[in-house]
Amino acid sequence: MSDRVLDIKDLYVSFDTYAGEVQAVRGVSYYVDKGEVLAVVGESGCGKSVTAQTIMKLNPMPPARIKSGELVLDGIDIVNSSEEKMQTIRGKEVSMIFQDPMTCLNPTMQVGKQIVEAIVHHQNLSKEEASAKAIEMLKLVQIPNAEERAKQYPHQFSGGMRQRAMIAMALSCNPKLLIADEPTTALDVTIQAQIIDLLADIRKNFDTAIILITHDLGVVASLADRIAVMYAGKVVETGKSKDIFYNASHPYTSALLNSLPKHDTNKEDTLSSIPGTPPDLLNPPKGCAFASRCEKCMKICKEKQPPVFNVGEGHEASCWLLHKDCPTSNKEEK
């Protein structure tokens, strides 16, 4: 039996707005295997969350629409699944941890009861059994005094504890895939580290596949097995974490890495930034979307989309600099 939990191939998702068609996802392909952590990184608006929400069909349709592509979750064709079918898939096959738990938790309902609801919806358990499991899940995510905390409301939890409660709810039905959409953004550095450690424990103990969405490469360094770098609705580079960090092959990936704060530099050094702004996806450029911000831009970059080049084992990037006719390049085109 295959260990492939998720397989996305050439996915296109657009939003029809009063201003025109926003091409939010433009040919995205990536996969996740059982027990693997895939980090999807990139600037805000690059299509990370839209792709992830398409896995659960959470984007409102309309205005969103899946134009083309394949999206297979544990053998289930998500693209052609009805809303009724998706209601049985969400929570059971795939769960999501959102960026701001306060907007996802019901402020008028006890935290424990919200977890119980999710369990009862997907599992053939009585309310008493579901309540016991809810407390067990709160203990699993290291919430102290779980029995008492289960009776409290979201506003009585700190930000870090609310995020833990969201993780408990997401794990309550033992999903095969867990999507963490910037789960540490609103938290301080210490709590961020605790949440990342908790996700690592979940992967180790449950063999759960995890997609970690973030704009911060520093957050994923210790957790991700592989990294997919997105820009302007496309995946521009994918590879094992060590390949991305030590052999970045796309100028955008290199720019992201250079923009990370460095601890061993002197005070005179300034923090690097990426000049310019991302393209308007109402009218995407016909060539490489990063061309206008790239120091190594060539004429062909503005005229034609670069294909995917094989940089090494499991390491691919879409950049004309990797073409065999480009000086110093010996890369294989797919």
Number of C-alpha atoms within 10 A of each C-alpha: 3 8 12 17 23 22 17 18 15 15 22 21 23 22 21 15 12 7 7 12 15 18 21 25 28 23 16 21 19 17 17 20 20 19 21 23 25 27 28 28 25 25 16 14 15 23 25 29 22 19 22 20 16 20 22 21 22 14 19 11 11 11 13 21 16 19 14 15 16 18 23 18 23 19 12 14 12 19 19 12 12 10 11 8 11 17 14 13 19 20 25 22 19 25 25 24 23 21 19 19 21 16 9 13 21 14 13 9 13 18 26 28 18 18 27 23 15 20 27 16 14 16 12 10 14 12 14 10 13 22 21 14 19 28 21 16 23 27 17 18 22 16 19 12 11 19 17 10 20 21 13 16 19 24 15 13 16 11 19 21 21 22 26 26 30 26 27 24 27 27 28 24 22 17 19 23 29 25 25 23 21 20 25 23 15 15 17 11 12 9 16 17 14 15 21 18 14 17 21 17 15 20 19 12 10 14 15 24 25 28 24 26 24 24 20 19 22 12 19 22 16 11 18 21 16 23 28 27 25 25 25 26 25 23 26 27 25 29 24 17 23 14 19 24 17 10 15 23 24 22 22 22 25 15 16 20 18 14 16 14 12 11 6 6 9 8 6 6 8 11 10 13 11 12 11 10 9 17 17 13 20 16 11 17 18 11 16 24 24 23 21 18 16 18 10 11 17 12 9 13 21 17 13 14 16 21 16 19 22 19 23 13 9 11 21 27 28 24 23 23 22 24 20 14 11 11 9 10 13 13 18 14 16 8
